[in-house]
Every structure is written in structure tokens, then in C-alpha cells.
Amino acid sequence: MADDRRDDMRDDRDDRDEGNGEGRVRRAGMRGGRGRRKVCRFTADPTLVIDYKNPQMLKDFITDKGKLVPRRISGNSSKAQRKVAKAIKRARMIALMPFTANH
């Protein structure tokens, strides 16, 4: 009788993914694969130039609140992300882009 309860408790304790063969536990809220890796648009297309005088292109890298979009979301390489950040800061200094969304 006690052995039956232990077996039931083991089954209820975690939901094991039997497809991978490793016995990893699937947690609620965690999704399967990571999806597709983002590619830096500046390294993929060498004709694109990061320039502070082009605020239309730089708006893709700013959130609605006016913050810079991080690399992991935009998919930029680290070199391109540094150039984009510097270009946005320069465009803000000469009033081509706003510092905040309220203006």
C-alpha cells in the first residue's frame, strides 16, 4: 500500500519529457527551442551605413519610451550596436532625435 502511494507521488511530482531520452523536467512557462538566430542587418548588407544624419533608420533601434534597444533584441553585432548607440546619441545632441518620448 505504501509502495503504491510512492509511485503515485513520483508520477505527480514532475512531468518528464520522454522524447529526449535524458529525462529532463519540463517547467511551466519554458518553451521548447530558442527559435531562429537574429542576424545583424549591417553585416548582412554592407551597403547600409550607420549615420547620425539618418534618424529614420535609427528609429528602429529606439523603444517607444526613447530607450535604446539592446543587442539581444535588435540582433546587431557588438560592433554595430556600439556604432548605433553613438549615432543615436549624436543625433539627439543636434536635435534630430528626441531624448524622451514626451517631446
Beta strands, then each sheet from edge to edge (+ up, - down):
end
